[in-house]
Amino acid sequence: MEANNHQIVDYSAVLEAQYGALGTPERAKFDEEAYAFYTSQILLDARKNARLTQEELAKRIGANKSYISRIEKGITVPSVATFYRIINALGLTIELKPAL
């Protein structure tokens, strides 16, 4: 929800007005970029919490520092396999469970 001129606005309507309706190419592009940014921030925070530099993480997964940088900036989205290698290198786990 968003407050605007003391009115409560439905956030779905705001997204639709700015990026198009669900299922449109414009909205799909926005959603993809939003997921990339969200993923990048999770990985950035996890790396910092693990007290690793980008270079140290890159060495652990067999990549280079610039690749890690591009992931953390949301420019590059890692493959699922690379994502799992990063998670493992950071000492984390992922739990997959059915949505409620």
C-alpha positions as CSV (number, residue, x, y, z in Angstrom):
1,M,0.0,0.0,0.0
2,E,1.2,3.5,-0.7
3,A,0.1,6.8,0.8
4,N,-0.4,9.6,-1.7
5,N,-2.2,12.9,-0.8
6,H,-3.5,11.1,2.3
7,Q,-5.2,8.5,0.2
8,I,-4.4,4.8,0.4
9,V,-3.6,3.3,-3.0
10,D,-3.6,-0.4,-3.9
11,Y,0.0,-1.2,-4.7
12,S,-1.1,-3.6,-7.5
13,A,-2.8,-0.7,-9.2
14,V,0.3,1.4,-8.9
15,L,2.4,-1.3,-10.5
16,E,-0.1,-1.8,-13.3
17,A,-0.2,1.9,-14.0
18,Q,3.6,2.2,-14.1
19,Y,4.6,-1.1,-15.7
20,G,1.5,-2.6,-17.3
21,A,-0.9,-5.3,-16.5
22,L,0.2,-8.8,-15.4
23,G,1.1,-10.9,-18.4
24,T,2.2,-7.9,-20.6
25,P,5.8,-7.8,-21.9
26,E,6.4,-4.6,-20.0
27,R,5.3,-6.0,-16.7
28,A,7.3,-9.2,-17.3
29,K,10.4,-7.2,-17.9
30,F,9.8,-5.2,-14.7
31,D,9.2,-8.4,-12.7
32,E,12.3,-10.0,-14.0
33,E,14.4,-6.9,-13.1
34,A,12.8,-6.8,-9.7
35,Y,13.6,-10.4,-9.0
36,A,17.2,-9.9,-10.2
37,F,17.6,-6.9,-7.8
38,Y,16.0,-8.8,-4.9
39,T,18.3,-11.8,-5.5
40,S,21.4,-9.6,-5.8
41,Q,20.6,-7.9,-2.5
42,I,20.2,-11.3,-0.7
43,L,23.5,-12.5,-2.0
44,L,25.3,-9.2,-1.2
45,D,24.0,-9.2,2.4
46,A,24.9,-12.9,2.8
47,R,28.4,-12.3,1.5
48,K,28.9,-9.4,3.8
49,N,27.5,-11.4,6.8
50,A,30.0,-14.2,5.9
51,R,32.7,-11.5,6.0
52,L,34.0,-12.5,2.5
53,T,35.2,-10.2,-0.2
54,Q,33.9,-10.5,-3.7
55,E,37.3,-12.0,-4.7
56,E,37.2,-14.6,-1.9
57,L,33.7,-15.7,-2.9
58,A,34.6,-15.8,-6.6
59,K,37.6,-18.1,-5.8
60,R,35.3,-20.4,-3.8
61,I,33.0,-20.9,-6.7
62,G,35.5,-20.8,-9.5
63,A,34.6,-17.4,-11.0
64,N,36.1,-14.0,-11.1
65,K,35.5,-10.9,-8.9
66,S,33.8,-9.0,-11.7
67,Y,31.2,-11.8,-12.1
68,I,30.3,-11.5,-8.4
69,S,30.1,-7.8,-8.8
70,R,27.7,-8.0,-11.7
71,I,25.5,-10.4,-9.8
72,E,25.4,-8.1,-6.7
73,K,24.5,-5.1,-8.9
74,G,21.6,-7.1,-10.5
75,I,23.2,-6.9,-13.9
76,T,23.8,-10.6,-14.2
77,V,21.4,-13.3,-12.9
78,P,23.3,-16.5,-12.0
79,S,22.1,-19.8,-13.2
80,V,20.5,-22.1,-10.7
81,A,23.6,-24.2,-10.5
82,T,25.8,-21.1,-9.8
83,F,23.3,-19.8,-7.3
84,Y,23.5,-23.0,-5.4
85,R,27.3,-22.9,-5.5
86,I,27.3,-19.4,-4.1
87,I,24.8,-20.4,-1.4
88,N,27.0,-23.3,-0.5
89,A,30.2,-21.2,-0.5
90,L,28.5,-18.8,1.9
91,G,27.7,-21.7,4.3
92,L,23.9,-21.3,3.7
93,T,21.2,-23.7,2.8
94,I,17.9,-23.3,0.9
95,E,14.7,-25.0,2.0
96,L,12.1,-25.7,-0.7
97,K,8.6,-26.2,0.6
98,P,5.1,-25.9,-0.7
99,A,3.5,-22.5,-0.7
100,L,0.7,-22.1,1.7
